[in-house]
Amino acid sequence: MRQTDPRVRRSRAAIMDATIDLVVERDSSAISMTDLADAAGVSRPVLYQHYGDRDGILVAAMTELIDRELLPAVDPNPANPMPFAQVLTDHFARHSRFYRALLRGSAAFSVVRAITDLLAVPGAELLRQRSDGTVPEAQIREMAKFGASAAAMMLAEWLVDEPASVDGSAASEDPTALVGLLMRIDETIIAIAGNVDRQRHLETD
């Protein structure tokens, strides 16, 4: 069947929703393919055919969740990165049980790598807006990947090591929460970039 077939789309949506629901319900990513198939109303061969293994399904479900709920709400603003940081932390806090279970399971490395790839896209756009046009595109993508990987690891530590903060009322009200850390890092990067730019001008004068 082609991916545009409505039956394929319905099956995929059912598998993604069932995966997220089961992981959250059990607070664990150690769910069997049989349980996944039963919950999604599909056969086990369908799961193996489209996703390969359980970790493939878990990462696909996480990617679907980020694509559906997080990325459409992201609007990089170089002048005010606070909304971006808030949207990011709000999303992961809202789905903390799901993400925490993945990060404690066998798919942890693949999950961090997938989050890195997804965050690198808006990160690169933010860097392009901040660039004066002299930074090559390849370097912008490299820096975006570097920043996204650091953010992904901080998210992982925040979710796994600080569940009380993550599951609290409002992350932005907690000075130790990730949103505050992201803002301090952003301010540091801007300060360093300003110093580098001033040094460059001094050397050319």
N, C-alpha and C positions, 0 to 999 in steps of 0.2 A: 504494500500500500504506500502511496505517496504521502509525504509529510503534510500536504495540504488537505488530505482526506479528513473530513469532519470526525470520522471515527478515531483516527490517529490523534487528533487534537484533544478529543474527549478523553481518550485513554491516558494520554500524557498528563492532562490536568488532574485526572483522578489519581494517578500514581504520585504526582507531586504533592497533592493535598493529603493523601493518605500517609505519605512519608513524614511530612511535617507533623501531622496529628499524632502518629504513633510515637515519634521521637519525643514530642512534648509530653504525651500521656505517660510514657514510661521513664522519662527523664534519662534516656539512654539511646545511643545510636546502635546498640547491639540488638538489632531486630532481624528476624529471619526473613529470607526471601518468601517463604510460604506465608508468613503473616502479612508481609507487604502486598503480595498478590491477592490474598483474601480481602484485605481492607480496601484495595483499589478495584476489586472486581475484575481482575485480569488473570491470565495464566502465568505461571512461573516462566515458561519459555519466552513470553512477551517481554518480561523484565530483562532476562539475559540477552535477548536479541537487541534491545534498544539501549541498554545501559551497561552491559558486561558483567557487573557485579554490584554488591550492595554499596560499596563506597562510591561507585559511579552514580548510583541513584541518589545518595545523600548529597553529593556535590551538586548534582543537577537540580535537586530540590532547593538547595541553598541559593544557587545562581538564579533560579526562577523567582525566588522570594525577593532577592535584591533587585533584579530587573523590574519586577512588578511594583514594588513598594518604595524602594529607596532611590534608585537612579532617577525616576521621573520627578522626584521632589528636590533633586540637587540642582542648584543654580549657582555655579561658582561666581563669586564677586570678589575681585582682588582688593577692593577698598574695604570690604567688611566680611571677613571669613566666618564670623560668628554664626550666621544662619546655617552655613554648610556644616560646621562642627556640631551644631545643635541637632540638625536633621539626622546626621550620622549617628550620634550617640542615642538619640531618641529611638531610632529604628532598632539598633542592636539591644537596647534596654527592653524595648517592647517584646522582642523575640528572644530574650536572653536564655530561656530554658532550652530552646531549640539549638541556638548557636553553642551554648556551653556544652551540651551533650555531644555535639559534633567534635568540639575541640578536645574533649576528653576521650574520644574514641579512636578507632584505627584510621579514620579519614582525616585526622587533624592536619597533617602536612598539606594534603590536597585542598583542604578548606582554606587554610591560610594563603596558599598560592592563588586560589580562585578569587579570594577577597582582594588580594593584591592586584590582580589583573583588572578587576572591576573598578577599583578605586583609582587606578592609574589613568583611566579615561577622563574623569572630571579633573583630576590632578593636573594632567597635561594642559587642559583648557585653561585652568587657573594660571599656570605658568606662562602660557602664551599671552594672556591678557596682561600679565605683569612684565613681560619682556619688552624691551625697547626695539625689538626687531633684529637685534644683532646676534641673538642666540640661535644657533642652527637647530632645526627641528629634531634631528637625531639626539642632540644633547637634552632638549626639552623632554623627549620621551624617556631618556635614560634617567633624568632627575625625577620625573614623575613616577617611574617604576621604583626608584630608590625610596622616595617619600611614601609611596603607597605600601611598600613592603614594611617600612617602619610603622606606619599607621596600623597595618594588619596585625603586626605582632603586639602592638600596644592594646589593640582591641581584644586580642586573644588573652593577654594577661589580665586586662580589666574584667573580662567576662568570667574567667576561671578563678582568679585570685581574690576578686572583690565582689562576691555575689550580693552582699548586703547593700553595697552602694548601687550596684546595677539594678537591683530589684526594688530600690527605694522609690520615693515619690517623684522627685524631679532631679535629674542628674545635674542640671545647670546650677542648682542651689548648693551642691556639694563642691567645695573648692578643691577636693582631691579627686573629683571625677574626671573622666577622660576629656570632657569638653574644655575644662580649664587647662588641662595639660596641652591639648591641641592648640589652644590659643597662645599659650606661652611659647610653644615651639615656633608657631608662625611668627610671633613678634621677634623671636631670636633670629630666625632666618632673614627677616626683613632688615634687622639691624646689621647682620653680617653682610648681607648683599649691599647695603648702603656704604659700609666701610670699604668693601672691595671696590665699589664704583668710585668712591672718593680717591682711593689709592691709585686707581687706573688713571684718573684725570690728573693727579699729581705727577705721575710718571710721564704723561704725554705733554705736560706743560713745559 
